[in-house]
Amino acid sequence: MVSKIKALEQQKHELEVALEEATSLSLARDKLLTANIRELSEIYEVLKDKLQDLKLRDDRIKAFEEELVRANKLSALGELASSIAHEIKNPLVSIQGFAGRILKTEDRERVEKYARLIEKEAERLSTVLMKLLEYSRMDTPRRESFDVNGIIDDTVLFMEHHLTRFKNIEVSVVKGRDIPPVLVDKIHVQQALVNILINAAQSMPQGGTIYIRSGIEDGRAYISVSDKGGGIEKEIIEKIFDPFYTTKPKGEGTGLGLALCKRLMKANEGDISVESVPGEGSTFKLVMPR
């Protein structure tokens, strides 16, 4: 009987110790949980402040970007105004001068000579203004199915007489076979091709051959135009499709030609790219959707 009582007391003691340990463990867990909750609450407040700070910075960055876009537009307009003013000023001065000479002479040959010069300067004015209008008011493309090689033939025929203005320029055409029809606005592609052909001719002042090729690459039809001119420096090749950017001497270009080509090709879900080696020439490629 005494041994049983001792056994029960021993069990009771063990239970009390276990209960005490459980209670201590529970209290420890509660303290740890409370500490963790407090720490998480503090982290949350810190993150909340950081998030608010990031939001303010993001708003400032967006505002800055908007200001930058506006500044770029103003800068572009300024460059355009300067370039166009220069392009227009010289022909107007010439026209004014030749008109004054016509009024002062009775020599028929001189009158005809001055009239031809006035006509030439007026044509130059018209070209500048047309390029500007083409860039700013590009028509929505009327996309139809066309043969790539047919587009090349028509463009070369159209440019045949125009290229005689340049010294010793020849054109070599290599047509790819079995090229599926492309879905484009033919006039837009021809506009881009004409611009590139003129640039190629201008890049070879002593003359040379412009190589036009057609084919398929990565499932899409292309027209490439290669020249053996001076090429394009690596540090500026990324800028040549930017509006108003030109490497030509002041007064000889508005920097709208290649920018217009880019817009025309993008409007037709195509693209334009360039590969160039300084001193060896350049190759422009017009890619079009099938």
HUHU-V637278 format. One record per pair of residues at least 12 apart in sequence whose ideal C-beta (glycine too) atoms are under 10 Angstrom apart, sorted by the first residue. I is the first residue (numbers start at 1). J is the second residue. If there is no record, write none. Layout:
<<I;J> <I;J>>
This chain:
<<75;244> <76;242> <76;243> <76;244> <76;245> <76;255> <77;244> <78;244> <79;243> <79;244> <79;245> <79;246> <79;254> <79;255> <80;132> <80;135> <80;136> <80;243> <80;244> <80;254> <80;255> <80;256> <82;244> <82;250> <83;128> <83;132> <83;244> <83;246> <83;250> <83;251> <83;253> <83;254> <83;255> <83;256> <84;128> <84;129> <84;131> <84;132> <84;244> <84;254> <84;256> <86;128> <86;250> <86;251> <86;252> <86;254> <87;124> <87;125> <87;127> <87;128> <87;129> <87;131> <87;132> <87;250> <87;251> <87;252> <87;253> <87;254> <88;124> <88;125> <88;128> <88;129> <89;251> <90;121> <90;124> <90;125> <90;251> <91;118> <91;120> <91;121> <91;122> <91;123> <91;124> <91;125> <91;126> <91;127> <91;128> <92;121> <92;122> <92;125> <93;121> <94;114> <94;117> <94;118> <94;120> <94;121> <94;122> <94;124> <94;125> <95;114> <95;117> <95;118> <95;119> <95;120> <95;121> <95;122> <95;124> <95;125> <96;118> <96;121> <97;114> <97;117> <97;118> <97;121> <98;110> <98;111> <98;113> <98;114> <98;115> <98;116> <98;117> <98;118> <98;119> <98;120> <98;121> <99;114> <99;115> <99;118> <100;114> <101;113> <101;114> <101;117> <101;118> <102;114> <102;115> <102;118> <127;254> <128;253> <128;254> <128;256> <131;195> <131;253> <131;254> <131;255> <131;256> <131;257> <131;260> <132;254> <132;256> <132;260> <134;191> <134;195> <134;256> <134;257> <134;260> <134;263> <134;264> <135;243> <135;244> <135;254> <135;255> <135;256> <135;257> <135;259> <135;260> <135;263> <135;264> <136;243> <136;256> <136;260> <138;188> <138;191> <138;260> <138;263> <138;264> <138;267> <139;185> <139;187> <139;188> <139;264> <139;267> <140;185> <140;267> <141;183> <141;184> <141;185> <141;186> <141;187> <141;188> <141;189> <141;264> <141;267> <141;268> <141;269> <141;270> <142;184> <142;185> <142;186> <142;187> <142;188> <142;268> <143;182> <143;183> <143;184> <143;185> <143;186> <143;188> <143;267> <143;268> <143;269> <143;288> <143;289> <144;181> <144;182> <144;183> <144;184> <144;185> <144;186> <145;180> <145;181> <145;182> <145;183> <145;184> <145;186> <145;290> <146;181> <146;182> <146;183> <146;184> <146;185> <146;186> <146;189> <146;221> <146;288> <147;179> <147;180> <147;181> <147;182> <147;186> <147;214> <147;221> <148;175> <148;176> <148;179> <148;180> <148;181> <148;182> <148;184> <148;189> <148;214> <148;215> <148;216> <148;221> <148;222> <148;223> <148;286> <148;288> <148;290> <149;173> <149;175> <149;176> <149;177> <149;179> <149;214> <149;221> <149;223> <150;175> <150;181> <150;186> <151;182> <151;184> <151;186> <151;187> <151;189> <151;190> <151;193> <151;214> <151;221> <151;223> <151;286> <151;288> <152;171> <152;173> <152;174> <152;175> <152;189> <152;190> <152;193> <152;212> <152;213> <152;214> <152;223> <152;225> <153;173> <153;175> <154;186> <154;190> <154;193> <155;186> <155;189> <155;190> <155;191> <155;192> <155;193> <155;194> <155;196> <155;197> <155;212> <155;223> <156;171> <156;173> <156;193> <156;197> <156;210> <156;212> <158;190> <158;193> <158;194> <158;197> <159;171> <159;190> <159;193> <159;194> <159;197> <159;198> <159;201> <159;210> <162;194> <162;197> <162;198> <162;201> <163;197> <163;198> <163;200> <163;201> <163;210> <165;198> <165;201> <166;198> <166;200> <166;201> <166;202> <166;204> <166;205> <166;207> <166;208> <166;210> <167;201> <167;204> <167;205> <167;206> <167;207> <167;208> <168;204> <168;205> <168;206> <168;207> <168;208> <168;209> <169;197> <169;200> <169;201> <169;202> <169;204> <169;207> <169;208> <169;209> <169;210> <169;227> <170;207> <170;208> <170;209> <170;210> <170;211> <171;197> <171;200> <171;201> <171;209> <171;210> <171;211> <171;212> <171;225> <172;209> <172;210> <172;211> <172;212> <172;213> <172;226> <173;210> <173;211> <173;212> <173;213> <173;214> <174;211> <174;212> <174;213> <174;214> <174;215> <174;224> <175;212> <175;213> <175;214> <175;215> <175;223> <176;213> <176;214> <176;215> <176;216> <176;217> <176;221> <176;222> <176;223> <177;214> <177;215> <177;216> <178;215> <178;216> <179;214> <179;215> <179;216> <179;221> <179;222> <179;223> <179;288> <179;290> <180;216> <180;219> <180;220> <180;221> <180;290> <181;221> <181;288> <181;290> <182;220> <182;221> <182;222> <182;223> <182;268> <182;270> <182;286> <182;287> <182;288> <182;289> <182;290> <183;221> <183;268> <183;269> <183;270> <183;288> <183;289> <183;290> <184;221> <184;264> <184;265> <184;267> <184;268> <184;269> <184;270> <184;286> <184;288> <184;289> <185;264> <185;267> <185;268> <186;268> <187;264> <188;260> <188;261> <188;263> <188;264> <188;265> <188;267> <188;268> <188;270> <189;223> <189;261> <189;264> <189;265> <189;268> <189;270> <189;286> <189;288> <190;264> <191;257> <191;260> <191;261> <191;264> <191;265> <192;223> <192;225> <192;257> <192;258> <192;260> <192;261> <192;262> <192;263> <192;264> <192;265> <192;268> <192;270> <192;272> <192;284> <192;286> <193;212> <193;223> <193;225> <193;261> <193;264> <193;284> <193;286> <194;257> <194;261> <195;225> <195;256> <195;257> <195;258> <195;259> <195;260> <195;261> <195;264> <195;272> <195;284> <196;210> <196;212> <196;223> <196;224> <196;225> <196;227> <196;257> <196;258> <196;261> <196;272> <196;274> <196;282> <196;283> <196;284> <196;285> <196;286> <197;210> <197;212> <197;225> <197;227> <197;284> <198;257> <199;225> <199;227> <199;229> <199;240> <199;248> <199;253> <199;257> <199;258> <199;261> <199;282> <199;284> <200;212> <200;225> <200;226> <200;227> <200;228> <200;229> <200;281> <200;282> <200;283> <200;284> <201;227> <201;229> <202;227> <202;229> <202;248> <202;252> <202;253> <203;227> <203;228> <203;229> <203;230> <203;231> <203;232> <203;247> <203;276> <203;281> <203;282> <204;227> <204;228> <204;229> <204;230> <204;281> <205;229> <205;230> <206;229> <207;228> <208;227> <208;228> <208;229> <208;281> <209;226> <209;227> <209;228> <210;225> <210;226> <210;227> <210;228> <210;229> <210;281> <211;224> <211;225> <211;226> <211;227> <211;228> <211;281> <211;283> <212;224> <212;225> <212;226> <213;225> <213;226> <213;283> <213;285> <214;286> <215;285> <216;290> <217;285> <217;287> <218;287> <219;289> <219;290> <220;270> <220;271> <220;287> <220;288> <220;289> <220;290> <221;270> <221;286> <221;287> <221;288> <221;289> <221;290> <222;270> <222;271> <222;272> <222;273> <222;285> <222;286> <222;287> <222;288> <223;284> <223;285> <223;286> <223;287> <223;288> <224;273> <224;275> <224;283> <224;284> <224;285> <224;286> <224;287> <225;274> <225;282> <225;283> <225;284> <225;285> <225;286> <226;275> <226;276> <226;281> <226;282> <226;283> <226;284> <226;285> <227;276> <227;280> <227;281> <227;282> <227;283> <227;284> <228;279> <228;280> <228;281> <228;282> <229;276> <229;279> <229;280> <229;281> <229;282> <230;247> <230;276> <230;278> <230;279> <230;280> <230;281> <230;282> <231;275> <231;276> <231;277> <231;278> <231;279> <231;280> <231;281> <231;282> <232;247> <232;274> <232;275> <232;276> <232;277> <232;278> <232;281> <232;282> <233;247> <233;276> <233;278> <233;279> <234;276> <234;277> <234;278> <236;276> <237;274> <237;275> <237;276> <237;278> <237;282> <238;274> <239;255> <239;258> <240;255> <240;257> <240;258> <240;259> <240;261> <240;262> <240;274> <240;276> <240;282> <240;284> <241;257> <241;258> <241;259> <241;260> <241;261> <241;262> <241;263> <241;265> <241;272> <241;273> <241;274> <242;255> <242;258> <242;259> <242;262> <243;255> <243;256> <243;258> <243;259> <243;260> <243;262> <243;263> <244;256> <244;259> <245;258> <245;259> <246;258> <246;259> <258;272> <258;274> <258;284> <261;284> <261;286> <264;286> <265;286> <265;287> <265;288> <268;286> <268;288> <268;289> <269;287> <269;288> <269;289> <270;286> <270;287> <270;288> <270;289> <271;285> <271;286> <271;287> <271;288> <271;289> <272;284> <272;285> <272;286> <272;287> <273;285> <273;286> <273;287>>
